[in-house]
Amino acid sequence: MAVFPRNTFRRLLADPSGVSVVEFAIGAPLLIVSLILMVDVAGAIATRMDMDRSVRAGAQAAMSLINDTAIIRDLVLESAGDATGLTVDVALNCQCGATLAVCTVTCASGDEASVFIDISASRTFSGMLAGERELVSSTSLQVR
């Protein structure tokens, strides 16, 4: 068994030559994980922005007096950069005051029912570290 003299141990403790290697060994994995998480978040944000743009295209079509939900749904899917895995729901709702009503029936007050179009799009986003997340973009607009 080798015995080190006391001053050899003190010299090793005082020697700063390996400090940067130890700091790098501790810090590099944290930086790599942070970078991968930033890429995940950026991908989710880009996907959500694409979905928002597609839903706005459907809303613009509805404001142009296109009240056919199938046409609006097709426009949302066509305006998507990548429609793979994109689920689009378009619903036409009519209300008399705060209650749901049939769109073809006049309200009890004699006014026409208010017509709302609800557009929503959803897609599953899979990140490298963040896992799977359901991204949803929706809007509701009154067309009458």
SVG drawing of the C-alpha trace seen along z (x, -y; Angstrom):
<svg xmlns="http://www.w3.org/2000/svg" viewBox="-92 -41 98 43">
<polyline fill="none" stroke="black" stroke-width="0.4" points="0.0,0.0 1.4,-3.3 1.5,-6.1 1.3,-9.7 3.2,-12.4 1.0,-15.1 2.3,-17.8 1.4,-15.8 -2.3,-15.7 -2.3,-19.4 -0.7,-20.1 -3.4,-18.1 -6.1,-20.1 -4.5,-23.4 -3.9,-22.5 -6.6,-24.3 -5.7,-22.5 -8.7,-20.0 -11.4,-22.4 -12.6,-23.4 -12.9,-19.7 -15.1,-19.0 -17.2,-22.1 -17.7,-21.1 -18.7,-17.5 -21.3,-19.0 -22.6,-21.7 -22.6,-20.1 -25.5,-17.7 -27.6,-20.5 -26.9,-22.6 -27.7,-19.8 -31.0,-19.0 -31.9,-22.7 -31.2,-22.9 -33.3,-19.9 -36.2,-21.3 -35.9,-24.7 -36.2,-22.8 -39.3,-21.0 -40.9,-24.2 -40.1,-25.9 -41.6,-23.1 -44.8,-23.2 -45.1,-26.9 -44.6,-26.7 -47.2,-23.9 -49.7,-26.0 -49.1,-29.1 -49.8,-27.0 -53.0,-25.8 -54.0,-29.3 -53.4,-30.5 -55.6,-27.7 -58.4,-28.4 -58.3,-32.1 -58.6,-31.1 -61.8,-29.2 -63.1,-32.2 -62.4,-34.5 -64.4,-32.2 -67.3,-32.2 -67.2,-36.0 -67.5,-35.9 -70.9,-34.4 -69.9,-30.8 -72.0,-29.0 -71.5,-25.5 -69.5,-23.7 -68.1,-21.1 -66.6,-23.9 -65.2,-25.7 -63.6,-22.5 -62.1,-21.8 -60.7,-25.3 -59.1,-24.9 -57.5,-21.6 -56.3,-23.1 -54.7,-26.1 -52.7,-24.0 -49.1,-23.6 -49.2,-20.0 -52.7,-18.5 -51.3,-15.2 -52.9,-14.4 -54.9,-17.6 -58.5,-17.2 -60.9,-20.0 -64.3,-20.5 -66.7,-23.1 -70.1,-23.6 -73.0,-25.9 -74.9,-27.0 -78.0,-29.3 -79.1,-31.1 -82.1,-33.0 -80.7,-35.1 -78.7,-32.7 -80.5,-29.5 -79.7,-27.3 -82.3,-27.4 -83.0,-25.8 -81.5,-28.0 -84.6,-28.0 -87.0,-29.0 -87.8,-32.6 -87.1,-33.5 -90.0,-34.1 -89.2,-37.8 -89.7,-37.8 -86.1,-38.3 -84.0,-36.0 -81.7,-33.6 -78.1,-34.6 -75.8,-32.3 -72.4,-31.3 -69.7,-29.3 -67.3,-27.4 -64.0,-26.3 -61.5,-24.2 -58.4,-22.3 -56.3,-19.9 -53.1,-18.0 -50.9,-15.8 -47.3,-17.1 -44.5,-14.7 -41.4,-16.3 -38.1,-14.7 -38.1,-15.2 -41.4,-16.9 -43.5,-13.9 -46.8,-14.1 -49.0,-17.1 -52.4,-17.9 -52.3,-21.3 -55.7,-23.0 -56.6,-26.2 -60.2,-27.4 -62.3,-30.4 -66.0,-31.3 -67.6,-34.0 -71.0,-35.4 -72.1,-35.7 -75.7,-36.9"/>
</svg>
